[in-house]
Amino acid sequence: MTVQDILDEHTGEANYIVNSMIVKSFDDNGCTFKYLCQNSGGAGAFRREIFIATSTSGIPIEERTVITHVEISEPQ
């Protein structure tokens, strides 16, 4: 599984706000992304963050192999 596979899972969610996925930080050990989701009532949005630990470095972030991933902020 690659980082792009994880990003595709999250951007495919029904309440994901298009084009809101951005890299917050990264290094050789992993990366953190943040993005927005629409509230279920349709008014407003909330931010979510995911950390993705990777086992490869020296290649583009999206192509790195994933060890594990976890959501940092809980959905509201």
Secondary structure, DSSP 8 states (H G I E B T S, - for coil): -BHHHHHHHHHTSTTB-TT--EEEEEETTEEEEEEEEE-TTSS-EEEEEEEEEES--SS-GGGSBEEEEEESS---
